Amino acid sequence: NDLDEFISQTISLIQEGYNPIKVIKQYDQFINAGMSYREANDWVAKGFSLNEAIAWKNAGFSPNEAKDWKNAGFSLNDAKELRNFGLIPERAYYLMSVLGYGFGDWRNAGFTKVEAILWKNGDFSLNEAIKWRNAVFSPNEAKDWKNAGFSLNDAKDWKNAGFFPYDAKYWKNAGFSLNDAKDWKNAGFSLNKAIDWKNAGFPLYDAKDWKKSGLSPNSAKKFVESNVPLKDAKFFKKLRKIIFTSLFTFLFVIGIKFISLISPYLRKGLISFMAGMVGLITIIIFFSFLQSIINSLITMFYRNRRPVSAKLFSIISIVLLSFILFLALYLMMYIINNAQP
């Protein structure tokens, strides 16, 4: 069976224009190198010896890729390096032809053929390449900084500060100097967050403290405009959390009651049920309105520089709101229970 298959493949290869004689002579070596019979014929047909085919294959090249690089005049090592930098044979060949006789100057400056091609691919002249190389930039790295709009000196500064090319570009375009960008970034701010806090009028040293309180830039700005200090802003943030938690609990209890009663209300007693729901919505609206009034009054106290009155009023308010919620819950439960069909 194996012999029949081998003969069949050989006939098929001959019909396709291959000359399998060379492969047959070294069949065992090709097979031991991990190549199929057809693959071995592909390598030989592209002009590769057994050892060359093994080397190029082990480097991750297909027969067609290897042929293109070889025809472009590049060795295996050069091809590997150029491919790792994203170049294709046609582009590498074009860049080498552009260098032409001038490659001698590059070579005299200490550049290999691959290095010269990579720097040329970034559109660097020989003098520019020398300066960037001396500043310890790789060709692709220098290309990225140049494309991001940075001069060599600026690129060195931003790179030493820990920025990547396009990261630095976005910070710079957003109006941050290198020192400002470095300080904001080191303080744990992303670019978007830094922009938000800066646009809200906060310098970095204030933004760090307000950010730790969990407030958004806009919320923090409102507190500052109302002369509310940070420690009091934290207090009112907790107060609001308590208020919203109470409201959520209230709605949750009503919701459970709603689910338990919805089935019979679909059959009868719908009018009574809807009346209860209208009452619930009215209470929610009233609660939100009352909370807005309380927030406005607290803000007024601070604007008139009466923080003690604001805190006292807020404590009284939360007690009042809790009482209203309890009363509303009791009334709603009474309405719904008496509305059962």
N, C-alpha and C positions, 0 to 999 in steps of 0.2 A: 504493500500500500504506500509506504513512504517513497519507494523508488518510483512507483507510478505517478505519485504527486510531484516528485522532483522532475520527472521527464515532462509532465504536463506543464509545469511552471516554466521550464526551459524553452519548450516550444512556444509558449505564450510570449515570453520575453523576446525571443528571436523575431516573432511576428510583429512585435512592437518596435523593433529596430535596435534592441540591445545586442551586445556581443558578450554572452555569459562565459566565454572561455576563460578569461582572466580570473573571474570569480570562482569558477569550478576548480582551477588550479590551487586556489587558496581557500577553498570552501570552509574547511574546519576552522581556520584562523578567523574568518569573518563571523562564523557562527559563535565561536568562543568569545568574540568581542561583543556579543549581544545583538548582532544584526540579523535580520531575516534575509533570506535569499534575494528577495526583490530589492530590499534596501541596499544590500551590498552592491547589486548591479547599478542602482541609482548613483552611488558614490563613484564607482568606476567609470560610469558613463559621463560623469561630470569632470573626469580627469584626475581623480584622487587615487593615490596608491593605498594599500592596506593601512599602513601606519598613519598616513595623513588623514584618511577617513576616520580612523579610531580617535585621533587627536581632536579633530573638528567636532565629531559627534559627542565626545565626552565634554566638550566645551559648550554644548547645547545648541550647536548649529545644525540646521537641516542641510541636505545636499545642495539645494538651490541657494540658500543663504551663503553657504561656504563658497560656492562658485562665484557669486556676485562679489564677495569681499576679495577673493583671490584674483579675479579679473580686474578689480579696481586697483590692484597692486599692493594689497595689505597682507601682512603676515597674520598668523593666527593670534598671536599676542596683541598686535595692534588692533585687529578686528574686535577682539574681546573688549579691550579698553574703550574703543570708540563706541561700540554698541552699548556698553554700560552707561555711557554718557548720553545715550538716546540718538546717536547718529545712525543713519542708514548708509549703505555703500555709495549710493549715488551722491549724497551730500558730502560725504568724506572725500570722494574723488574730486568733486567740484572745488572744495576748499583747498585741496592739495594743488590743483591746477592753478588756482588763484595765487597761491604762494609762489608757485613756479620757481624761477631762479632765486627769488628773494628768500627761499627757505634757508639758503646758506647763512644769511644774516641771523635768522632765528636760531639756527644750530650753533653759530658762533656765540650767541647770547646765552647758550646753555639749555635751549629747548629741544626736546625730542620731536620727532615727526608728529606723534600723537598730540603732544602738548601744543605744538604750533597750530595744528588743525583745530583743537578745542578753543584756543584763544581767538583764532580767526573766526570761528563759528559764533563767538560773542561779539564780533565786529570790533575787535581791539587791534590797534596798530601795534607794532613791535615795541615802541617806547611805552605805550600804555600798559601792555602786557607785562613788561619788566617792572613797572611801578606797582601794579596790583599784585604781581607774584611776590615782590619784595615785602609787601604788606601782609603776606601770608593769606592770600585769597586764592582759592582754586578757580579754574576757568569758569565753571558753571556758577559758582558762588558769586564771582565778580560780575558775571552776566546778569544775574538776578538783581544785584544791587544797582547796577547801571540802568537796567530796564525799569527799576522802581524810582529812578530819578535822583540817585545819590551820587555825589562826587566821591572820589576815593577817600578824602579826609573825613567827610560826613559818614561814609559807610563804615570806616574804622571806628568812629566814635559810637555809632548806634550798635554795631556788632559787639563791641566791647561792653556795652551796657546790657547785652543779653537779648537783643532784638533780632528777628529774622527780617529779610528784606521787605516783604509785603506787609508784615506786621508793623514795621517801622514806618512804612509809607502811609498806612491808615492813620497812625497816631499823628504823624507830621501834617497830613492833609486836614486833620481835625483841629489843627491849631495848637498842638502841644509842642513845646520845645523838648529837646532831648532830656533835660533835667526834670522837667515836669512829667513827661511820659514815664521816665524811669521811676520817679517817686510814686506816681499813681499806680503803676503796675506792681511795684514792690509792696504797696499797701494792700494789694489784693483786689484791685478794681480792674474789670475788663474795660476795653475801650468804650463800649456803649454805656456802661455804668458811669465811667469817668465823665463822659460827655453829659449825661443826665444831671449828675451832681454839680458839674461846673456850670451848666446852663441854668441851674436852679440858684446859682449865686454862692455856692459853698466852696471855700478854699479847701485844700486837701485835709488840713489838720482838723477842720470842723466836720467835713464829710465823713471822716473815719469814725468820729464819735457818734454822729447821727445814724450812720449805717449800722453800727453795732446795736443800736436801739431797735432795729428791725423796721424802721420807718422808710418809706419811699422818699425820693428827693422832693416830689411835689408836696407830700404830707409834711415833711420837715420844713419846707419853705413856708407853708401856711402857719406853722407854729412860730417860726422865727418872726414872720410879719406881724403876728399877734403878740409879740414880746413874751412868748412862753419859753422858759428855759428848758434845757434838755431833760433834766431830772423830772420836771413836771410833765413834759411831753410823754415820757415813759409811763408816768402814772396814768395819764389820760388814755394812753394806748391800752393799758391793762383794763381800765374802766370800760372802754368801748368793747373790749373782748368779752368782759363779763355781761354787758348788755346784750350783745349779739348771741352769746351762748344761752342767755335766758330766753331770748326770743326764739331761738332754734328749738330749745326744749319745749317751749309752749306749742310751737307748730308741730313738733314731733308727736306730742301727746294727742293733739287734735287730729293729726293724720292717722294715728293708730285707731282712734275712735271712728274716724271717717271710713277706714277700710272695713272695720267690723260691722258698720251699719249700712254700707253702700248697697248691699244685695237687696234687703227688703225695701229700701227707698226707691229702687228701680221699678218696683211693682206698685207701691202706693206711698203716700206720705211725702211725695216729692216736693210739694209746695212748702211744707214745714221745714224740710231738710234744706231747701234753697234759702229759706229765710235765715236759718242758722249759718249757712255759708256766707251770706251777705253780711251778717253780723261779724263773722270772723274777719272778713276782708276789711270791714270798717275799723275793727280794732287794730289791725296791722297798720292801716294808713294813719290812724290816730297815734299809734305808738311811734311810727317813723317821724311824724310831724312834731310830736312832743320831744323826741330825741334831738331833732334839728334845732328846736327852740333852746333846749338845754345847752347844746354845743355853742350856739350863738351867744348865750348869756355868759358862758364860761370864757369865751373869747373876749367879750366886752370887759369882763373883770380884769383880764390880763392887759388889755390895751389901756385900761385906766390904772395899771400898775397896782392891782389889789390881788396878788396871788393867793393870800390866805383866804380871802372871801371866795375865790374861785374853787379852791380845794374843798372848803366847807360846803359850798353849794353843790359840788359834784358828788360829795358823799350823801347829802340829803337827797339829791336827784336819783341816785342809784337805789336808795331805800324806797323812794316814791315809785320808781319804775317797777321795782320788784313787787310792790304792793299792787300796782295796777295790773301787772301780769297775772298775779295770783287771782285777783278779783275777776279779770277777764276769763281766765281759765275756768274758774268756778261757774261763771255765768254761761259760758259756752257749753260746758258739760251739762248744765241744767237744761239749756235750750234743746240740745241734741237728745238728751235722755227723754225729755217730755215730748219730743217730736216723733218718737218711734211709732210705727203703724200698729 
